[in-house]
Amino acid sequence: MRRQVLLYGLLGGLLIAGLRLIEYRWLIIEYSVEIYGGIVAVLFAVLGIWLGARLTGRRPAVVVKEVHIPAPATFTRDDARVSELGLTPRELEILELIAQGLSNREIAERVFVSENTVKTHSSRVFEKLDVRRRTQAVQRGKELRIIP
């Protein structure tokens, strides 16, 4: 009885192994190009990294240097220029917030007005500075020393 059970188990195991082998062979035949292409790609990548490290003979160096940045000079607004341009305190505030990179919605939330009011103030600032875009307004404001 024991011999028959062992023989039955052995034949079952061989049958399962044979089915797995057939499944493996079908996998290799069906996807052979992708499998071999992947293997070649990995081999070339490893070879390229090894060869690159071998030919350069050195590792990338990290250079640490101290960079002394001078303290910014204190900003003094040219009030004569502000009055000459006719900028109101609110328009000046909007221009400063534009210079900080805030959107119209963020500016509206910060100064407690509607987004349309911010757009109106912005367009008046653009008119007075004779510019078309926010970046130009900021650049012109800095050139004229009316914003930091």
C-alpha positions as CSV (number, residue, x, y, z in Angstrom):
1,M,0.0,0.0,0.0
2,R,2.8,2.4,0.9
3,R,4.6,1.7,-2.3
4,Q,1.5,2.5,-4.4
5,V,1.0,5.8,-2.5
6,L,4.6,6.8,-3.1
7,L,4.4,5.8,-6.8
8,Y,1.1,7.7,-7.2
9,G,2.7,10.8,-5.5
10,L,5.8,10.6,-7.6
11,L,3.8,10.3,-10.9
12,G,1.7,13.3,-9.8
13,G,4.8,15.3,-9.0
14,L,6.3,14.4,-12.4
15,L,3.1,15.4,-14.1
16,I,3.0,18.8,-12.4
17,A,6.6,19.4,-13.2
18,G,6.0,18.5,-16.8
19,L,3.1,20.9,-17.0
20,R,5.2,23.7,-15.5
21,L,8.0,23.0,-18.0
22,I,5.5,23.2,-20.9
23,E,4.1,26.5,-19.4
24,Y,7.7,27.8,-19.1
25,R,8.6,26.8,-22.7
26,W,5.4,28.6,-24.0
27,L,6.4,31.7,-22.0
28,I,9.9,31.7,-23.4
29,I,8.6,31.2,-27.0
30,E,5.8,33.7,-26.7
31,Y,7.8,36.5,-25.0
32,S,11.4,35.6,-26.1
33,V,12.2,39.0,-27.7
34,E,11.1,41.0,-24.7
35,I,12.9,38.7,-22.2
36,Y,16.2,38.6,-24.2
37,G,15.9,42.4,-25.0
38,G,15.5,43.1,-21.2
39,I,18.5,40.9,-20.4
40,V,20.7,42.6,-23.0
41,A,19.6,46.1,-21.8
42,V,20.5,45.2,-18.2
43,L,23.9,43.8,-19.2
44,F,24.7,46.9,-21.3
45,A,23.6,49.2,-18.5
46,V,25.8,47.4,-15.9
47,L,28.7,47.3,-18.4
48,G,28.4,51.0,-19.2
49,I,28.3,52.0,-15.5
50,W,31.3,49.8,-14.7
51,L,33.3,51.0,-17.7
52,G,32.5,54.7,-17.0
53,A,33.6,54.4,-13.5
54,R,36.7,52.5,-14.6
55,L,37.7,54.9,-17.3
56,T,37.3,58.1,-15.3
57,G,39.2,56.6,-12.4
58,R,37.8,59.0,-9.9
59,R,34.6,59.7,-8.1
60,P,32.7,62.9,-8.3
61,A,34.1,65.4,-5.8
62,V,32.0,67.7,-3.7
63,V,33.5,71.1,-3.2
64,V,32.4,72.9,-0.1
65,K,33.1,76.7,-0.2
66,E,31.9,79.4,2.0
67,V,30.2,82.2,0.2
68,H,29.9,85.5,1.9
69,I,26.8,87.4,0.9
70,P,26.8,91.0,1.9
71,A,23.9,92.1,4.0
72,P,21.3,93.9,2.0
73,A,21.3,97.6,2.3
74,T,18.2,99.1,3.9
75,F,15.6,100.0,1.4
76,T,14.4,103.6,1.3
77,R,11.4,104.4,-0.8
78,D,11.6,107.3,-3.2
79,D,8.5,109.1,-2.0
80,A,8.9,111.9,-4.6
81,R,8.7,109.3,-7.4
82,V,5.6,107.7,-5.8
83,S,3.8,111.1,-5.7
84,E,5.1,111.9,-9.2
85,L,3.6,108.7,-10.5
86,G,0.4,109.3,-8.6
87,L,0.3,105.9,-6.9
88,T,-2.1,105.6,-4.0
89,P,-1.1,103.8,-0.8
90,R,-3.4,100.9,-1.8
91,E,-1.9,100.6,-5.3
92,L,1.6,100.6,-3.7
93,E,0.5,97.9,-1.4
94,I,-0.9,95.8,-4.3
95,L,2.4,96.3,-6.2
96,E,4.4,95.1,-3.2
97,L,2.2,92.0,-3.0
98,I,2.6,91.4,-6.7
99,A,6.3,91.6,-6.1
100,Q,6.0,88.9,-3.5
101,G,4.6,86.6,-6.2
102,L,1.0,86.4,-4.9
103,S,-1.9,85.7,-7.2
104,N,-4.8,88.0,-7.5
105,R,-6.9,85.7,-5.3
106,E,-4.2,85.6,-2.6
107,I,-3.8,89.4,-2.7
108,A,-7.6,89.8,-2.3
109,E,-7.6,87.5,0.7
110,R,-4.7,89.3,2.3
111,V,-6.1,92.8,1.9
112,F,-9.7,91.8,2.4
113,V,-11.1,93.0,-0.9
114,S,-12.7,91.2,-3.9
115,E,-10.6,89.8,-6.7
116,N,-12.1,92.3,-9.1
117,T,-10.9,95.1,-6.9
118,V,-7.4,93.7,-7.0
119,K,-7.6,93.5,-10.8
120,T,-8.7,97.2,-10.9
121,H,-5.8,98.3,-8.7
122,S,-3.4,96.2,-10.7
123,S,-4.5,97.7,-14.0
124,R,-4.1,101.2,-12.6
125,V,-0.6,100.4,-11.4
126,F,0.2,99.0,-14.8
127,E,-1.1,102.2,-16.4
128,K,0.8,104.5,-14.1
129,L,4.1,102.5,-14.6
130,D,3.5,102.2,-18.3
131,V,3.8,98.4,-18.3
132,R,1.7,95.5,-19.6
133,R,2.6,92.6,-17.3
134,R,3.0,91.9,-13.6
135,T,6.7,91.0,-14.0
136,Q,7.3,94.3,-15.9
137,A,5.5,96.2,-13.1
138,V,7.7,94.6,-10.5
139,Q,10.9,95.3,-12.5
140,R,9.9,98.9,-13.1
141,G,8.9,99.4,-9.5
142,K,12.4,98.2,-8.4
143,E,14.1,100.4,-11.0
144,L,12.2,103.4,-9.7
145,R,12.9,102.4,-6.1
146,I,9.3,102.4,-5.1
147,I,9.3,98.8,-3.9
148,P,12.0,96.8,-2.2
